[in-house]
Amino acid sequence: MAQFKLTDGQVAQFHEDGYLIIPELFNAEEMEVMGKVAHADADLDKQALDRHDKEGNTTRISLKNTVGEDIYSAVTSCRRVVDSMERLLGDEVYHYHHKMTMKEPFVGGAWEWHQDYGYWYNNGCLYPDMASVMVAVDRANKENGCLQALRGSHKLGRIEHGVVADQTGADLSRMEEILKRLDLVYVELEPGDACFFHANTLHRSDANNSPHPRWTLISCYNTKHNDPYKTHHHPNYSYLERWDDSRVLEIGRKTLEAYQREGIV
């Protein structure tokens, strides 16, 4: 596999829009294996927490603050992601956390408008020099509650956030004005497509009203110079080992074979 590298144009687009979509960052086999492993992963299911929207619908989230010998960590640590993130943020990055978000058919909940730095600011991160990458495990579209982003909203700076249902959302009165001024983009993704987005980019999603699941792996990164000044449940800086891209399939296949031997899949 040729080493993936962002172009200067893609980097410029990220800084202009606050997000960047990369089609087929992961291939069909990688995502097929990821999907089979994730849906059979008892630990992923057991560790998942429920988050409710205003209508009572539920999104399940399984979050990890450390990397391990699993396919989710292989995606999070692989060179095509980490090298890209460092190019976009202009510094060495480290693993802040990663999570599988699981919107099941007909019950997967909505997410309110928010910035990730709206949360992470309170964790002791002084700068918004942070970002995430969302990798679609399933197809994500309007029907099943895909990500929505406001183009250029990262330039607004940090917005005050408050509690909305079981979530934390951006100030509603300010959001009314922002929505009049900025373009709303539906980030529709095929399995393996990725969306990199800045920590100050405003984003949300609708509930999943379709018969299809919408699972996504979201890996979040902080920059070395932004090491939090206080201890929080998300980690302080530590060097993130870069994994070869080939380890995504290697680890995924081994896990799937083990599940098959155990009769799990």
Secondary structure as UniProt FT lines:
FT   HELIX           8..17
FT   STRAND          19..22
FT   TURN            23..24
FT   HELIX           28..40
FT   HELIX           42..47
FT   STRAND          49..52
FT   TURN            54..55
FT   STRAND          58..64
FT   HELIX           71..77
FT   HELIX           79..89
FT   STRAND          93..103
FT   TURN            105..107
FT   STRAND          111..114
FT   HELIX           116..120
FT   HELIX           121..123
FT   STRAND          130..136
FT   TURN            142..145
FT   STRAND          147..150
FT   TURN            151..152
FT   HELIX           153..156
FT   STRAND          161..164
FT   TURN            165..166
FT   STRAND          167..170
FT   HELIX           172..181
FT   STRAND          184..187
FT   TURN            191..192
FT   STRAND          194..198
FT   TURN            199..200
FT   STRAND          203..205
FT   STRAND          214..223
FT   HELIX           224..226
FT   TURN            245..246
FT   HELIX           247..261
FT   TURN            262..263
//
